[in-house]
Amino acid sequence: MKKVWIKKLSIVAAAVLVVSGSSLYAEETGQTAAPAVVKNKAVIADIVKLIDVAGKQRMLSQRIAKDYLYIGEKVAVSKASRQLKASLDELVSAHKVLVDSINDPEITNLLSFVELSIEDFRATANEPFNLDNAQLIIDLSESMLEGSQYVVDSLKEKVKVKESAIVGKAGKQRMLAQRIAKYYIAYQAGIKDKNTIDQMKAAVAEFADAHKTLMANPSNTPEINRRLNEIDRLWKIVYKFYLNIEKGGLPLIVFNTTDDITKKMNTITEMYVELYK
């Protein structure tokens, strides 16, 4: 079933993106026209799915770095090791879906850069832990995040509908949860600079703000609201642990709660995607 979905998505989305993303020149004026915005509902649904795929790459970029750091700190080693391997495999698989589905020249060029970063990511993740490698994998995760965000934003521009914005925002919550855990353990591992603390606090603030927006979304189904409320109850307790990054002492709690939030937000994001079929 998954292979059939990917094939269908690739054929439909590629046909659209190659037209909507290319530069069209007006014959009379010789000026570059603005990219066409997709309006076909079926195609919009397929692009929204692609937004979810690209959005999940953001989360994987943070999770891989987080797992490497947790393994290095000898916390939750077994779970982090399994998760690291699975995340690397998923990153490669999802990247292939994007490459096979998108013909827009700008996005394709960016995906080529992401592919190089994936190779570096995999190589570094398999290196013995030390502070230099820890900093390198954090830097690589930031490049991967920036590239994946660019793909998400570019796809959202193709459809310009609120559906894509909601899916993008919900999907980003998965990334922010993993980002919080990444910077928490990075500080405990010895990367104790101001940037680590600032990035942690910024991720917490962005998650909280987006969570309020999702909770207030009028298109939410009762089931989506129920699941968001589950996260809300947990978040109101655990965000204080995250902000106490300089004190530390709770790496396992941070690992487990951010994973729980990521899992719940992944389900919610998939439910949003289903809404807009």
PyMOL commands that set and color helices and strands:
alter all, ss='L'
color gray80, all
select helices_A, chain A and resi 2-20+41-72+77-101+105-125+131-159+162-188+194-215+222-243+251-275
alter helices_A, ss='H'
color red, helices_A
select strands_A, chain A and resi 24-25+32-33
alter strands_A, ss='S'
color yellow, strands_A
deselect
rebuild
show_as cartoon
